[in-house]
Amino acid sequence: MRIRVRRTGGFAGIERSAEVDTSGRPDTGEWQTLAATVLREGDGDVRGVPDGFSYEITVDGETIRCCDPRLTESQRALIAKVLKEGA
């Protein structure tokens, strides 16, 4: 499974993206469960706030969009994992 997160916006307007391929990882099941939850939740509240971040989360070609500060726990967790692991 390929998971990509693209973050835009923020005070400086700097874009950041990272991608993780979960194939062959010992924690693949955790990634798959979290990604499935995020996809099931669908697009989040895309009304951002000034200087807030907007996200595109793509899992094997399926993309959802969401914005801070209205992220679900699952979205927040997946975003943090991908931006950390994919850095």
Secondary structure as UniProt FT lines:
FT   STRAND          2..9
FT   STRAND          16..21
FT   TURN            23..24
FT   TURN            26..27
FT   HELIX           28..41
FT   TURN            50..51
FT   STRAND          53..59
FT   TURN            60..61
FT   STRAND          62..67
FT   TURN            68..69
FT   HELIX           73..85
//
